[in-house]
Amino acid sequence: MTITVHGEKELAARTGHLFAKPEREFLCAAADLNTWSRREARVTAIGDIAHRVQQGLTIRKLYSSAALTDEEQRLHLLDLRSAGAQVRIAATALPHETIISDRKAMILAGRTIRGEREFTATTSTILIEGVHAMFEAAWEGAITLTDYLAQDLPHIDADGKAVLQMLTTGLTDEAAARRMGVSLRTYRRRVAEMMRLLEAESRFQAGVRAGELGLAG
C-alpha cells in the first residue's frame, strides 16, 4: 500500500492505525517539531513515551538544529530525552522527513500545497528499507542532544553558577542576594551578565539554558 494525502487530518484518518502501537522501534526524522505538529498532544505524549520505553520500545528522534531555535521546541526535546527517547541533532540536512514504525509502515513528508502539507504513507518493504538505511546513516553522523547543547559552553565561574542556581529557586532578588552574601546591586549585575553569556532574553530562559548545559547544579 502506498497513498498520498494532504494535511494532518487526512493523514491521521487514513494512516493513524498503522502507527498507533509500534512494538519494537519508532523512528522519526524532521527539520523541527512542526513537521509532525500535533502541538496539542505533545504534553500527554511524553507520559506515553516514557511508558512505552519502559516496555522495551526503542524511540529515536533525529532533528535539524532548527528544532532548537524555538524555546517551546527546545524544552520538548529535553522532555523527550528525559522520557527515554534517544534524541540527536543532524550534522547535515536530512535526506527525508520521515516516520518509520517497526519497519512495517512509513510516512514521508512532502511539499506544502495551498497551506496543507503533502504526506506519502507506505507499507512497501523495499521503500521502507531504503529510507531506513538513509536514516541510519544520518543518525550515525548526528550528535546527541546533550553533546550538541554542550558545544561552545560559556565559561562561567563559581559565583556565576551560584547566581544561576538562585534563578531556579524562586527566591526574590533581595533574598537571593542575602543568601549569596552580596549586595542587591551586585546580584542584579551578575544576573544580567549571566543572561548575556547565555544569550537569554529572560531570567526564566537563562535558568532553562543553564539547566540544559548542566551549569545550575
Solvent accessible surface area in square Angstrom, and as a share of the most:
residue,aa,sasa,rsa
1,M,107,0.48
2,T,75,0.44
3,I,35,0.18
4,T,64,0.37
5,V,0,0.00
6,H,86,0.38
7,G,3,0.03
8,E,67,0.30
9,K,181,0.77
10,E,61,0.28
11,L,18,0.09
12,A,67,0.52
13,A,85,0.66
14,R,115,0.42
15,T,1,0.01
16,G,31,0.30
17,H,134,0.60
18,L,50,0.25
19,F,27,0.11
20,A,62,0.48
21,K,147,0.62
22,P,10,0.06
23,E,132,0.59
24,R,140,0.51
25,E,25,0.11
26,F,33,0.14
27,L,0,0.00
28,C,4,0.03
29,A,4,0.03
30,A,0,0.00
31,A,39,0.30
32,D,31,0.16
33,L,10,0.05
34,N,82,0.42
35,T,8,0.05
36,W,39,0.14
37,S,27,0.17
38,R,156,0.57
39,R,137,0.50
40,E,147,0.66
41,A,19,0.14
42,R,22,0.08
43,V,127,0.73
44,T,103,0.60
45,A,34,0.26
46,I,34,0.17
47,G,47,0.45
48,D,70,0.37
49,I,20,0.10
50,A,28,0.22
51,H,95,0.43
52,R,30,0.11
53,V,40,0.23
54,Q,151,0.67
55,Q,122,0.54
56,G,56,0.54
57,L,11,0.05
58,T,52,0.30
59,I,8,0.04
60,R,24,0.09
61,K,24,0.10
62,L,1,0.00
63,Y,7,0.03
64,S,24,0.15
65,S,51,0.33
66,A,45,0.35
67,A,0,0.00
68,L,8,0.04
69,T,118,0.68
70,D,59,0.31
71,E,50,0.22
72,E,80,0.36
73,Q,13,0.06
74,R,39,0.14
75,L,58,0.29
76,H,24,0.11
77,L,0,0.00
78,L,21,0.11
79,D,67,0.35
80,L,2,0.01
81,R,84,0.31
82,S,97,0.62
83,A,13,0.10
84,G,35,0.34
85,A,4,0.03
86,Q,85,0.38
87,V,9,0.05
88,R,57,0.21
89,I,1,0.01
90,A,12,0.10
91,A,79,0.61
92,T,108,0.63
93,A,95,0.74
94,L,33,0.16
95,P,70,0.44
96,H,70,0.31
97,E,33,0.15
98,T,2,0.01
99,I,21,0.11
100,I,1,0.00
101,S,4,0.03
102,D,11,0.06
103,R,101,0.37
104,K,133,0.56
105,A,3,0.02
106,M,1,0.00
107,I,8,0.04
108,L,41,0.20
109,A,20,0.15
110,G,31,0.30
111,R,160,0.58
112,T,91,0.53
113,I,45,0.23
114,R,226,0.82
115,G,69,0.67
116,E,87,0.39
117,R,62,0.23
118,E,31,0.14
119,F,1,0.00
120,T,38,0.22
121,A,0,0.00
122,T,2,0.01
123,T,48,0.28
124,S,34,0.22
125,T,92,0.54
126,I,148,0.75
127,L,91,0.45
128,I,1,0.00
129,E,70,0.31
130,G,37,0.35
131,V,12,0.07
132,H,6,0.03
133,A,62,0.48
134,M,77,0.34
135,F,5,0.02
136,E,51,0.23
137,A,70,0.54
138,A,23,0.18
139,W,8,0.03
140,E,127,0.57
141,G,47,0.45
142,A,9,0.07
143,I,64,0.32
144,T,53,0.31
145,L,1,0.00
146,T,70,0.41
147,D,82,0.42
148,Y,60,0.23
149,L,4,0.02
150,A,46,0.36
151,Q,87,0.39
152,D,141,0.73
153,L,87,0.43
154,P,25,0.16
155,H,162,0.72
156,I,11,0.06
157,D,71,0.37
158,A,81,0.63
159,D,81,0.42
160,G,0,0.00
161,K,87,0.37
162,A,36,0.28
163,V,0,0.00
164,L,0,0.00
165,Q,67,0.30
166,M,19,0.09
167,L,36,0.18
168,T,74,0.43
169,T,57,0.33
170,G,73,0.70
171,L,64,0.32
172,T,86,0.50
173,D,20,0.11
174,E,76,0.34
175,A,24,0.18
176,A,1,0.00
177,A,4,0.03
178,R,175,0.64
179,R,158,0.58
180,M,49,0.22
181,G,67,0.64
182,V,54,0.31
183,S,63,0.41
184,L,58,0.29
185,R,208,0.76
186,T,42,0.24
187,Y,5,0.02
188,R,111,0.40
189,R,126,0.46
190,R,40,0.14
191,V,2,0.01
192,A,52,0.40
193,E,41,0.18
194,M,4,0.02
195,M,42,0.19
196,R,168,0.61
197,L,84,0.42
198,L,9,0.04
199,E,153,0.69
200,A,13,0.10
201,E,159,0.71
202,S,48,0.31
203,R,92,0.34
204,F,142,0.59
205,Q,44,0.19
206,A,0,0.00
207,G,12,0.12
208,V,27,0.15
209,R,56,0.20
210,A,0,0.00
211,G,49,0.47
212,E,16,0.07
213,L,19,0.10
214,G,61,0.58
215,L,12,0.06
216,A,12,0.09
217,G,109,1.05
